[in-house]
Amino acid sequence: MAEHNDLGKEGETRAVLYLLLTGYHILECNWHGMECEIDIIAEYYGEIVFVEVKTRTFYEDVKPEEAVNTNRMYRMSRAAEEYLSTYRLQEKPFRFDVIANTVQDGTWKMRHIKYAFFLKPKRKDNLFGWDL
């Protein structure tokens, strides 16, 4: 496996441990929808939390959270819609978080960005009326 894949998997493992230690209940890891994979799906005090984990070395030019671009947000939102529909959780509150890991010389730094992005209701041609 390529080194960047190993780094990403380690970042996801650390994110799961962090979420567990801070009171989250992990529902799914690496859940595959039709649109994309969601790294972590958790529940926190009745709210469904869809988490994208990004891990970068300190030497890269782009911060981990900057890799969650508009296209990724769109695909994540569609996958979240599918997940909520599949498990009949449409009435539950939900949010999108990003866990951004940075590694430098073996030292890990983690930032949990809650409510990293929002979806605005506008269109009525999809399940939730999201403006996608």
C-alpha positions as CSV (number, residue, x, y, z in Angstrom):
1,M,0.0,0.0,0.0
2,A,1.3,3.5,-0.8
3,E,2.6,5.6,2.0
4,H,-0.1,8.2,1.6
5,N,-2.8,5.5,1.9
6,D,-1.2,4.3,5.1
7,L,-1.1,7.8,6.5
8,G,-4.8,8.3,5.6
9,K,-5.8,5.0,7.3
10,E,-3.8,6.0,10.4
11,G,-5.6,9.4,10.4
12,E,-9.0,7.7,10.2
13,T,-8.1,5.3,13.0
14,R,-7.0,8.2,15.2
15,A,-10.2,10.1,14.4
16,V,-12.4,7.2,15.4
17,L,-10.5,6.9,18.7
18,Y,-10.8,10.6,19.3
19,L,-14.6,10.6,18.6
20,L,-15.1,7.6,20.9
21,L,-13.1,9.3,23.7
22,T,-15.2,12.5,23.3
23,G,-18.6,10.7,23.6
24,Y,-19.5,9.8,20.0
25,H,-21.1,6.5,19.1
26,I,-19.6,5.2,15.9
27,L,-22.3,3.9,13.5
28,E,-20.2,3.2,10.4
29,C,-16.6,3.5,9.1
30,N,-16.0,3.8,5.4
31,W,-19.6,3.6,4.5
32,H,-20.1,3.3,0.7
33,G,-23.0,5.0,-0.9
34,M,-23.7,5.4,-4.6
35,E,-22.0,8.8,-4.7
36,C,-19.0,8.3,-2.5
37,E,-17.6,6.9,0.7
38,I,-18.1,8.6,4.0
39,D,-15.2,8.0,6.3
40,I,-17.1,8.0,9.6
41,I,-20.8,8.2,10.5
42,A,-21.4,8.7,14.2
43,E,-24.1,9.8,16.6
44,Y,-23.7,12.5,19.2
45,Y,-26.6,13.3,21.5
46,G,-29.1,12.2,18.9
47,E,-27.5,14.0,16.0
48,I,-26.1,12.1,13.1
49,V,-22.6,13.3,12.2
50,F,-21.0,12.6,8.8
51,V,-17.2,13.0,9.2
52,E,-14.6,13.5,6.5
53,V,-11.1,12.8,7.7
54,K,-8.2,14.4,5.9
55,T,-4.6,13.8,6.8
56,R,-1.5,15.6,5.5
57,T,2.1,16.0,6.3
58,F,3.2,19.3,7.6
59,Y,5.3,19.8,4.4
60,E,2.4,19.8,2.0
61,D,1.2,23.1,0.6
62,V,-2.6,22.5,1.3
63,K,-4.1,22.3,4.7
64,P,-6.1,19.0,5.2
65,E,-9.5,20.8,5.5
66,E,-8.9,22.6,2.2
67,A,-9.1,19.3,0.4
68,V,-12.8,19.2,1.2
69,N,-13.8,21.1,-1.8
70,T,-17.3,21.9,-3.3
71,N,-17.4,18.7,-5.3
72,R,-16.6,16.6,-2.2
73,M,-19.2,18.5,-0.2
74,Y,-21.8,17.8,-2.9
75,R,-20.9,14.1,-3.1
76,M,-20.9,13.7,0.7
77,S,-24.3,15.4,0.9
78,R,-25.7,13.0,-1.6
79,A,-24.3,10.0,0.2
80,A,-25.6,11.3,3.5
81,E,-29.1,11.7,1.9
82,E,-28.8,8.1,0.8
83,Y,-27.7,6.9,4.2
84,L,-30.5,8.7,6.1
85,S,-33.1,7.4,3.6
86,T,-31.8,3.8,3.7
87,Y,-31.9,3.7,7.5
88,R,-35.1,5.8,7.8
89,L,-33.4,8.5,9.7
90,Q,-34.7,11.5,7.7
91,E,-36.2,13.1,10.8
92,K,-32.9,13.0,12.8
93,P,-30.8,16.2,12.9
94,F,-27.5,15.8,11.2
95,R,-24.3,17.7,10.4
96,F,-21.1,17.5,8.4
97,D,-17.7,17.6,10.3
98,V,-14.2,17.5,9.1
99,I,-11.3,16.1,11.1
100,A,-8.1,17.5,9.9
101,N,-4.8,15.8,10.8
102,T,-1.4,17.2,10.3
103,V,1.8,15.1,10.9
104,Q,5.2,16.5,11.4
105,D,8.2,14.3,12.4
106,G,5.9,11.7,13.9
107,T,3.9,14.3,15.9
108,W,0.2,14.4,15.1
109,K,-2.1,17.4,15.4
110,M,-5.8,17.0,15.0
111,R,-8.5,19.7,14.5
112,H,-12.2,18.8,14.7
113,I,-14.2,21.2,12.6
114,K,-17.8,20.8,13.6
115,Y,-20.5,22.0,11.2
116,A,-17.8,22.3,8.6
117,F,-20.3,23.0,5.9
118,F,-24.1,23.5,5.6
119,L,-26.6,22.8,2.9
120,K,-29.2,25.5,2.1
121,P,-32.8,24.5,1.4
122,K,-33.9,25.7,-2.0
123,R,-34.6,23.1,-4.6
124,K,-37.6,20.7,-4.1
125,D,-36.6,18.0,-6.5
126,N,-34.6,15.9,-4.0
127,L,-35.5,14.3,-0.7
128,F,-34.5,17.1,1.6
129,G,-34.9,20.1,-0.7
130,W,-31.2,20.9,-0.5
131,D,-29.6,23.5,-2.7
132,L,-27.0,21.2,-4.3
